[in-house]
């Protein structure tokens, strides 16, 4: 591993001046009561089952809404239209959707429009396409986000303003979670508009909601294991920002942040990127170790422990990282500290057992006599100079 650090987050607010629109699939950030999605109403909860090949995460802050996008006007015949023969309904079949889309762009009830559209996000599969294709909607949503940048200070950000921006972010998540708009969402670099919220450190509830809902948009992008999404995120500050959130934010924000990190690791390019330098590898493993140290055997660790184990397991797929994991893997994962809390989680127990077996097998692997003789001959013929560094992985392009 070479010795090049993660790019620091820096002043992210000043670096997101120009992007526009796109999409993704997955993570739910909603508000209020939720039905069968598994989220908890009125406050905060994470849903889904995420394994090494993980599924989704759901997030619940305080008030709800759904995504939006610019385009060339609403076209009822092409986007909405009559219900199809298979019983599907379209967003523009509902006159209220058309009304709130117009209000979002032109009307005086913009805040209410975001809230109402958010409540309909589960009813219509094509709502994201309507939002994206409706003239001025994405511009209106981005304006909601940008306008709050100067207020990102504890004494300036009110609950009402935070909730309003969260409603706009949930609409962006709707666009990010739809396969038809996901790639457009990325091409327009819209995720960069969320980084000022992820870069905040205040523990106030208003800031936690902003971070959580912003993470939900990123989580929606990475949920379906898209190489395009991972490649885009690796050119941003998402990894150091997620690591900081994993250390300092609420448990719910930590869970969504580590879910994003796990999805990055599951991609081969993401794994190679993190294991390319010692600084990146240790930045990730140190945060994971701190999270393990904060867990107790008496208190159920929720989904955090599940994601931590899977992150370590994925890191062990890299040979050089595997050698280092023998040293840095927390002792509490080696002993029986979490046996009780994992007794009903068969998947996590299997992943932990596989991790320990992989590290032990690599450590105890026997060397044949022929291999030993070959190594001795090589050492006699070509002695290595003192202090020679081990071979490293090539450094990825500078971001």
C-alpha positions, 0 to 999 in steps of 0.5 A: 500500500502506498502512502496517499491520504483521502482528499480532505473534505475542505470547504465543500460549500464553495465547491458545489457551484454548478451541477444539475440533475439525475437518479438512483434506486433504493434507500428510503427517507420518509417522514411520518407514518410508514406502512409496509416499508419497515420504517418507524414513524415519526422519528428515526429508523432504518429498514431493509436487510443488508448483507455483504450483498446487502439490500436496502436501508430506510430512513425516517426523519421528521416531515415527508416529501418526494423528488423533483426535476427540470425538463420541458413541461408536463406531458400527460400522454407520455408520462401519465395517461390512462392506467395500463391494462395491468392495473398500474396507475400513473401520477398524472391520473391524479389531479392533485399531483398535477396541481402540486407539481404546478404549485411547486414551480409557480404557485405560492404553496411551494412548501405544501406542494413538496410535502404533499408530493412526498406523501404520494411517492409510494403510490405512483411508480412514475412520479420521479419521471413526472418530477424530472420531466416537468419544466422548472421543478428540479430548478425549484428544488435545487433553489430550495437546497442552495438557499439554505447554505448561508443558514448552516449555522446552529443559531440560524437554522430553524426547525421549519427551514430544516424540515422544508429542505428535508422535504426537497431532499426527499423529492430528490431521493425519489428521482435518485431511486428511479431507474429511468432518472438515476443516470440523468441525476448522476450526469447532472452531478446533483449529489454534489449539492448535498455535500454541504449538509454532509459536511456539517458537524452540529449535533442539533436535531435540525442538522441531524435531519439534514445529514440523514436525509442527504445520506438517504439520497446517496444511499438510494443511488448505491443500493442497486450496486451500480458501478457508475454510481461508485465511480462517480462517488469515488471522485468526491469526498463521500468516503471521508464524510461518511467516516466522520458521520460514522464516528460523530452522528446519531446511530441512524445516520451512522447506519446509513453512512456505513451502508454507503461505505459497505456498498462502495467496498462491494464494488471492486474499484471501490475496494481497490481504491480504499486498499490502494494506500495505507492512509485510506485503509487505516482511516476506514479500519480505525473508524470501524474499530472505534464503532466496535469499541462503542458497542456493548454486549448488553445493548443490542447493536442494531444494524451497525454490527451487521454492517461492520462485520460485512465491511471487514469481511469485504476488506479481507478479499484484498490480500494485502489488506488481509495481512493487516487485518490480522493485526488491526481486527478488534479483539471483541470480534475474535472472542465471544463478546457478541455471541449473545446479540448475534444468536438470532442473526444467522447471516451476520454469524456466518459472515463473522465466522467466515472472516475469522476463518479467512484470517486464520487460514491465511495465517496457518497455511502450510508451506511445502518443502519445494516452496521453502527450497525455492525461497531459500535459493532466491534469498541466496541469489538475490538478497533484498536490500535493507529497508525495502518497502513491500510491493504496493498497489498502483495509486488511483488517479488523483481526484 
